[in-house]
Amino acid sequence: MELIKRVQFTKEQLIEAALEDIAAISDALQCYMPCAANKSLQKSLVLKEIALASLNAKPIGAFHIADQQVGATTDYIKDGEWPICNGVIEVYAAPPAPVVPKTLPCSVELKPGLIIGKGCKTETLLTALKRRADFYAELNAMTPEEKAEYDKNIEAFKEMLPQPAPVVPEEMPMPKASMMNPIDAVEAIAEARGWNACRAAMLKGGAK
């Protein structure tokens, strides 16, 4: 089987490609796709940012190796365990951590009906995710007895919450019977009286 020849790229070409990919993925995340469907894109973006940081890293110093200084250690270093060239080992800092945006580039739906909107602080989302994870971890660790007690307390708490008062409708004016035929007048008057009696009962019960 013929082996495929590996293509070599310069450092500059890789940096340019990484920048282009980061720009394209960032545009897709911000403009075109909902966050619920782009986890793979977010992972790709983080990987591209890490790769770019590594490509742009500069040595912060160097060790100059000489036989008379390190003795037998020189042979070990030159065996390939360290990137040595002409007796010099360049020392690099760890790649910087990828930058997390301060605000969300798009809306995130944590669960049906609970949406954190675009532009909200990223820290708010991370805090909400951690609290939710901690909450469900505690629930999953409960015994059946503890879970039953928890559900009982939740129902008791719901009963303590004030219930919203029903909205009282406007009073229905009594119809002018003289302008209607007798049958229609009786029905209209009965409807108005029933409406207003119901309204009075709602007001007596504390509705607003």
C-alpha angles and dihedrals in degrees: 000000000000113000118231111242112239113238115231121219130193121239090248092054092051092049091050091048092049092051091050092049093048091051093048095047092046091053091050092050094048103039116019115029135053114239092240090070104039109068090121090053091050090052090049091051093052091048092049091050092050091048091049092049090052093048091051095046115121126205113259094201146334140235116223109214122207129170094235091053103049103016115197091004090079093070091051092051093048091052089081102267089116131034097251126169124177091343095307128115114197115215121215131193118237112273111267116257115259113268114252112213114246091225133034115264090211142006119284123207108210091182136338107305096008109097129166105208132230112275094030116132113275088221089062091056093046091049092049092049092050093048091048091049091049091047095052091043089058091047093050091050093055122108117234089259093051091047091052091050090048092052090048091053091048092054091047090051091051090054090054093057115098112254117230112256116240116252113253113228123230118271114268112231117233112256122245102251093192090067095051137063114261097255095049091044093055092049093046093048092048091050092049093048092048092047093049093044090054090047091051091051091052091051091049090052092056100260119152 
